[in-house]
Amino acid sequence: MADGNKSEKPTAKHRKEAREQGQFARSRDLSSALAWGGTVAVLVFQVPNAARQWRGLLQNTLDVATSEPLTTNGPVMFWNAAAVLHWSFPMLATAWVLAVAGGIAQGGFFVATKALIPKIERLSPKGKLGHMFSLAGLNGILKSLIPFAVMVWIGVSAIQSNWYAIVTSAAMTTGSFLSLLANTAYSISWKGGLVLLAWSGVDYLLTWRKIENDLKMSRQEIKDESKESDGNPEVKSRIRRMQHQMRRRAMLRDTQTASVVITNPTHFAVALRYDMEMDAPIVVAKGRDLLAQEIKDVARWHGVPILENPPLAQALYKTVDVGRQIPAKLYTAVAEILAFVFRAQARTRATVDISKSAGV
């Protein structure tokens, strides 16, 4: 049973590891019940032709015996071997196919390679005896005794119901006696098969419940597994901080090349770059609060125009990622700002040129 602290459902990784160890719900009684039922069904199917086939074999044996001595390499031995094979092979093949199908139906086609690795403790007589006299071993023995006891009761009931016929069987003809035996054996067989099939369902549920309890995990085990699979959370957090800082530095560096910075004016700042070769302006940096202030400081230091337009700044910040072009619905508003900036820059350059010319 699971420990008191193990109250959490097992993770997919834990289930996979347990499955590789061969720890998954499977009832061996189901395969046995299916094999038993298939064997009985094939046997019942073959019985109608049994008398004719064995009568022919006996007749051929007697004919050969009257004409030549019986030898080990003669036709009689071949006929007997063929007859035995003709009867046994369909039953054995059906039992094998149904047993394999029952195993696949419960757990799929899977080979637990780790469970096949030889272990010294499995060969230890002390370990075997300890398991036999343990609670788990006793539980397995009791589980086996329950269907056995029911099948014994079915056999006793079948004999009791035919007790008078069995006692007076000396007065029966051979055909009647064989019919009595066949009917009694058939009754015990199909009832026993139903008992095994029903018990296999119960056994599967009990096995599944036990394995589910054994696979339960504590919260600490889940955390440890998460660390092994995804990495230490502290390391991941540090990596995220470093990535965030790198993106921050990259945006501040790209702000130096921006054409204009649009602000909220205090909470948001979005830096846009546009060249004539571009299809649309691109957001090269954006930020809010402290990062917005840093973007504006860089823009002032490098002479990038800063314009206040709160609705446009918020729209750009919320809808456009860094490195992406602005959406078509914002073309008009951005175009007006860029046109104003470019005209102002053009006037400034013209004024500078005139001043230079007058100085000359």
C-alpha positions as CSV (number, residue, x, y, z in Angstrom):
1,M,0.0,0.0,0.0
2,A,1.1,3.6,-0.5
3,D,2.5,5.6,2.3
4,G,0.4,8.1,4.1
5,N,2.3,11.0,2.4
6,K,1.8,9.5,-1.1
7,S,-1.6,10.9,-1.9
8,E,-1.0,12.4,-5.4
9,K,-1.8,10.7,-8.7
10,P,1.3,9.4,-10.5
11,T,2.7,11.5,-13.4
12,A,2.9,10.2,-16.9
13,K,6.7,9.8,-16.5
14,H,6.3,7.8,-13.4
15,R,3.7,5.5,-15.0
16,K,6.1,5.0,-18.0
17,E,9.0,4.0,-15.8
18,A,6.7,1.6,-13.8
19,R,5.5,0.1,-17.0
20,E,9.1,-0.5,-18.2
21,Q,9.6,-2.4,-14.9
22,G,6.5,-4.6,-15.7
23,Q,4.4,-2.8,-13.1
24,F,0.9,-2.4,-14.7
25,A,-2.5,-4.0,-14.2
26,R,-2.8,-7.4,-15.8
27,S,-4.7,-10.5,-14.7
28,R,-3.2,-13.8,-15.6
29,D,-6.5,-15.5,-14.9
30,L,-8.1,-13.7,-17.9
31,S,-5.6,-15.3,-20.3
32,S,-6.2,-18.7,-18.6
33,A,-10.0,-18.3,-18.8
34,L,-9.9,-17.3,-22.5
35,A,-7.5,-20.2,-23.3
36,W,-9.8,-22.6,-21.3
37,G,-12.9,-21.4,-23.1
38,G,-11.3,-21.6,-26.5
39,T,-10.1,-25.1,-25.9
40,V,-13.5,-26.3,-24.8
41,A,-15.2,-24.7,-27.8
42,V,-12.8,-26.3,-30.2
43,L,-13.2,-29.7,-28.5
44,V,-17.0,-29.4,-28.7
45,F,-16.7,-28.6,-32.3
46,Q,-14.5,-31.7,-33.0
47,V,-16.6,-34.2,-31.0
48,P,-19.3,-34.9,-33.6
49,N,-16.7,-36.3,-36.0
50,A,-14.7,-38.0,-33.3
51,A,-16.4,-41.4,-33.5
52,R,-16.1,-41.6,-37.3
53,Q,-12.4,-40.6,-37.3
54,W,-11.3,-42.9,-34.5
55,R,-13.4,-45.8,-36.0
56,G,-11.6,-45.3,-39.3
57,L,-8.2,-45.2,-37.5
58,L,-9.0,-48.4,-35.6
59,Q,-10.2,-50.2,-38.8
60,N,-7.1,-49.2,-40.7
61,T,-4.9,-50.4,-37.8
62,L,-6.6,-53.8,-37.7
63,D,-6.4,-54.2,-41.4
64,V,-2.6,-53.5,-41.4
65,A,-2.1,-55.8,-38.3
66,T,-3.7,-58.8,-40.1
67,S,-1.4,-58.5,-43.1
68,E,1.9,-57.4,-41.7
69,P,3.6,-56.9,-38.3
70,L,3.4,-53.5,-36.6
71,T,6.6,-51.6,-36.6
72,T,7.7,-48.2,-35.2
73,N,8.3,-46.9,-38.7
74,G,5.2,-48.3,-40.2
75,P,2.0,-46.5,-41.3
76,V,0.2,-47.2,-38.1
77,M,2.4,-45.0,-36.0
78,F,2.2,-42.2,-38.7
79,W,-1.6,-42.5,-38.6
80,N,-1.7,-42.2,-34.8
81,A,0.6,-39.3,-34.8
82,A,-1.4,-37.5,-37.5
83,A,-4.7,-38.2,-35.6
84,V,-3.2,-36.8,-32.3
85,L,-1.9,-33.7,-34.1
86,H,-5.2,-33.2,-35.9
87,W,-6.9,-33.1,-32.5
88,S,-4.4,-31.3,-30.4
89,F,-3.1,-28.6,-32.8
90,P,-6.4,-26.6,-33.2
91,M,-6.9,-26.7,-29.4
92,L,-3.3,-25.6,-28.6
93,A,-3.3,-22.9,-31.3
94,T,-6.6,-21.5,-30.2
95,A,-5.5,-21.5,-26.5
96,W,-2.3,-19.7,-27.4
97,V,-4.0,-17.1,-29.6
98,L,-6.6,-16.3,-27.0
99,A,-4.1,-16.2,-24.2
100,V,-1.9,-13.7,-26.1
101,A,-5.0,-11.7,-27.1
102,G,-6.1,-11.5,-23.5
103,G,-2.7,-10.2,-22.4
104,I,-2.6,-7.6,-25.2
105,A,-6.1,-6.5,-24.4
106,Q,-5.1,-5.7,-20.8
107,G,-1.8,-3.9,-21.3
108,G,-1.1,-3.7,-25.1
109,F,1.8,-5.3,-26.8
110,F,4.7,-4.3,-24.6
111,V,7.9,-6.1,-23.5
112,A,9.1,-4.9,-20.1
113,T,12.8,-5.1,-20.9
114,K,13.9,-3.9,-17.4
115,A,11.9,-6.6,-15.8
116,L,13.8,-9.2,-17.9
117,I,17.1,-8.2,-16.4
118,P,18.3,-11.0,-14.2
119,K,18.6,-10.2,-10.5
120,I,20.4,-12.2,-7.9
121,E,17.7,-11.7,-5.2
122,R,15.1,-13.4,-7.4
123,L,17.2,-16.6,-7.2
124,S,17.6,-16.5,-3.5
125,P,15.6,-19.3,-1.7
126,K,15.4,-17.0,1.4
127,G,13.7,-14.3,-0.7
128,K,11.3,-16.8,-2.2
129,L,10.3,-18.3,1.2
130,G,10.0,-14.8,2.6
131,H,7.6,-13.9,-0.2
132,M,5.6,-17.1,0.2
133,F,5.0,-16.5,3.9
134,S,4.5,-12.7,3.6
135,L,1.2,-10.9,3.5
136,A,1.4,-10.5,-0.3
137,G,2.2,-14.2,-0.8
138,L,-0.7,-15.2,1.4
139,N,-3.0,-12.9,-0.4
140,G,-2.0,-14.5,-3.8
141,I,-2.7,-18.0,-2.4
142,L,-6.1,-17.0,-1.1
143,K,-7.0,-15.4,-4.4
144,S,-6.1,-18.7,-6.2
145,L,-8.1,-20.8,-3.7
146,I,-11.3,-18.8,-4.2
147,P,-11.9,-19.9,-7.9
148,F,-10.5,-23.3,-7.2
149,A,-13.1,-23.8,-4.4
150,V,-15.9,-22.7,-6.6
151,M,-14.8,-25.1,-9.4
152,V,-14.6,-28.0,-6.9
153,W,-18.1,-27.1,-5.8
154,I,-19.3,-27.2,-9.4
155,G,-17.7,-30.6,-10.0
156,V,-19.2,-32.0,-6.8
157,S,-22.6,-30.6,-7.8
158,A,-22.4,-32.2,-11.2
159,I,-21.5,-35.6,-9.8
160,Q,-24.3,-35.4,-7.2
161,S,-26.9,-34.5,-9.9
162,N,-25.8,-37.5,-11.9
163,W,-25.1,-39.8,-9.0
164,Y,-27.9,-42.3,-9.7
165,A,-26.8,-42.6,-13.4
166,I,-23.1,-43.1,-12.3
167,V,-24.1,-45.8,-9.8
168,T,-26.2,-47.7,-12.4
169,S,-23.7,-47.1,-15.2
170,A,-22.7,-50.8,-15.2
171,A,-26.1,-51.5,-16.7
172,M,-25.7,-48.9,-19.4
173,T,-24.6,-49.4,-23.0
174,T,-21.3,-48.1,-24.0
175,G,-22.8,-45.3,-26.0
176,S,-25.0,-44.2,-23.1
177,F,-22.0,-44.3,-20.6
178,L,-19.8,-42.2,-23.0
179,S,-22.7,-39.7,-23.5
180,L,-23.0,-39.4,-19.7
181,L,-19.3,-38.8,-19.3
182,A,-19.2,-36.3,-22.1
183,N,-22.2,-34.3,-20.8
184,T,-20.8,-34.2,-17.3
185,A,-17.4,-33.1,-18.5
186,Y,-18.9,-30.5,-20.7
187,S,-21.1,-29.1,-17.9
188,I,-18.1,-28.8,-15.6
189,S,-15.9,-27.3,-18.3
190,W,-18.2,-24.5,-19.4
191,K,-19.3,-23.6,-15.9
192,G,-15.6,-23.6,-14.7
193,G,-14.7,-21.4,-17.7
194,L,-17.4,-18.9,-16.6
195,V,-16.1,-18.9,-13.1
196,L,-12.5,-18.2,-14.3
197,L,-13.7,-15.4,-16.6
198,A,-15.7,-13.7,-13.8
199,W,-12.9,-14.1,-11.4
200,S,-10.4,-12.7,-13.9
201,G,-12.4,-9.5,-14.0
202,V,-12.4,-9.3,-10.2
203,D,-8.7,-10.0,-10.1
204,Y,-8.0,-7.3,-12.7
205,L,-9.9,-4.7,-10.7
206,L,-8.0,-5.7,-7.5
207,T,-4.7,-5.7,-9.3
208,W,-5.4,-2.3,-10.9
209,R,-6.4,-0.8,-7.6
210,K,-3.3,-2.1,-5.8
211,I,-1.0,-0.8,-8.6
212,E,-2.7,2.6,-8.6
213,N,-2.1,2.8,-4.8
214,D,1.5,1.7,-5.2
215,L,2.2,4.3,-8.0
216,K,0.9,7.2,-5.9
217,M,3.5,9.9,-5.3
218,S,4.2,12.5,-2.7
219,R,4.3,16.1,-3.5
220,Q,8.0,16.1,-2.9
221,E,8.5,13.3,-5.4
222,I,6.5,15.2,-8.0
223,K,8.7,18.3,-7.4
224,D,11.9,16.2,-7.6
225,E,10.7,14.7,-10.9
226,S,9.8,18.1,-12.3
227,K,13.3,19.3,-11.4
228,E,14.8,16.3,-13.2
229,S,12.6,16.7,-16.3
230,D,12.5,20.5,-16.6
231,G,15.5,21.6,-14.7
232,N,15.8,23.4,-11.4
233,P,13.2,26.2,-11.1
234,E,15.9,28.6,-9.6
235,V,18.1,28.0,-12.6
236,K,15.2,28.4,-15.0
237,S,14.3,31.7,-13.3
238,R,17.8,32.9,-13.5
239,I,17.9,32.1,-17.2
240,R,14.7,33.9,-17.8
241,R,16.0,37.0,-16.0
242,M,19.2,36.9,-18.1
243,Q,17.1,36.6,-21.3
244,H,14.9,39.5,-20.2
245,Q,18.0,41.7,-19.6
246,M,19.4,40.8,-23.0
247,R,16.2,41.7,-24.7
248,R,16.1,44.9,-22.7
249,R,19.6,45.9,-23.7
250,A,18.9,45.0,-27.3
251,M,15.8,47.3,-27.4
252,L,17.7,50.2,-25.8
253,R,20.4,49.7,-28.4
254,D,17.9,49.6,-31.3
255,T,16.2,52.8,-29.9
256,Q,19.3,54.7,-31.1
257,T,18.3,53.9,-34.7
258,A,14.6,54.8,-34.3
259,S,12.8,57.4,-36.3
260,V,10.5,58.5,-33.6
261,V,9.4,57.5,-30.0
262,I,5.7,57.8,-29.2
263,T,4.8,58.1,-25.5
264,N,1.9,58.0,-23.2
265,P,3.6,60.3,-21.9
266,T,4.7,58.6,-18.7
267,H,3.6,54.9,-18.7
268,F,4.3,53.8,-22.3
269,A,7.0,54.4,-24.9
270,V,7.2,52.8,-28.3
271,A,10.1,53.4,-30.7
272,L,9.4,53.2,-34.4
273,R,11.9,53.0,-37.3
274,Y,10.9,53.7,-40.9
275,D,13.0,53.9,-44.1
276,M,11.7,54.5,-47.6
277,E,12.7,51.0,-48.5
278,M,10.3,49.5,-45.9
279,D,6.8,48.4,-46.5
280,A,5.6,49.7,-43.1
281,P,7.2,51.1,-39.9
282,I,8.7,48.6,-37.5
283,V,8.5,48.6,-33.7
284,V,12.2,48.4,-32.6
285,A,11.5,48.9,-28.8
286,K,8.7,49.3,-26.4
287,G,8.3,49.4,-22.7
288,R,6.2,50.7,-19.8
289,D,7.1,52.6,-16.6
290,L,10.8,52.3,-15.9
291,L,11.7,50.8,-19.2
292,A,9.7,53.5,-21.0
293,Q,11.7,56.1,-19.2
294,E,14.9,54.4,-20.2
295,I,13.8,54.4,-23.9
296,K,13.0,58.1,-23.7
297,D,16.4,58.8,-22.1
298,V,18.2,57.0,-24.9
299,A,16.1,58.8,-27.5
300,R,17.0,62.2,-26.0
301,W,20.7,61.3,-25.8
302,H,20.8,60.3,-29.5
303,G,18.5,63.0,-30.8
304,V,15.5,60.8,-31.6
305,P,12.2,62.8,-31.7
306,I,9.8,62.1,-28.9
307,L,6.1,62.8,-29.5
308,E,3.2,62.4,-27.1
309,N,0.1,60.5,-28.4
310,P,-1.4,58.4,-25.5
311,P,-4.0,56.4,-27.6
312,L,-1.5,55.5,-30.3
313,A,1.2,54.6,-27.8
314,Q,-1.1,52.3,-25.9
315,A,-2.4,50.7,-29.1
316,L,1.1,50.1,-30.4
317,Y,2.3,48.7,-27.1
318,K,-0.6,46.3,-26.7
319,T,-0.9,45.0,-30.3
320,V,2.6,45.0,-31.9
321,D,5.5,42.9,-30.8
322,V,9.1,44.1,-31.0
323,G,10.5,43.5,-34.5
324,R,7.1,43.4,-36.1
325,Q,5.5,45.8,-38.6
326,I,2.6,48.0,-37.4
327,P,-0.9,46.8,-38.4
328,A,-2.7,48.4,-41.3
329,K,-5.3,50.0,-39.1
330,L,-2.6,52.2,-37.5
331,Y,-1.0,53.2,-40.8
332,T,-2.8,56.6,-41.0
333,A,-2.0,57.7,-37.4
334,V,1.6,56.7,-37.7
335,A,2.0,58.2,-41.1
336,E,0.8,61.6,-39.8
337,I,3.4,61.5,-37.0
338,L,6.2,60.4,-39.3
339,A,5.3,63.1,-41.8
340,F,5.4,65.7,-39.1
341,V,8.8,64.4,-37.8
342,F,10.3,64.3,-41.3
343,R,9.0,67.8,-42.1
344,A,10.5,69.1,-38.8
345,Q,13.8,67.4,-39.6
346,A,13.8,68.8,-43.1
347,R,13.2,72.3,-41.8
348,T,15.9,71.9,-39.2
349,R,18.4,70.8,-41.9
350,A,17.4,73.7,-44.1
351,T,17.9,76.2,-41.3
352,V,21.3,74.7,-40.5
353,D,22.3,74.9,-44.2
354,I,21.2,78.5,-44.4
355,S,23.1,79.4,-41.3
356,K,26.2,77.7,-42.7
357,S,25.8,79.6,-46.0
358,A,25.4,82.9,-44.2
359,G,28.4,82.2,-42.1
360,V,30.5,81.5,-45.1
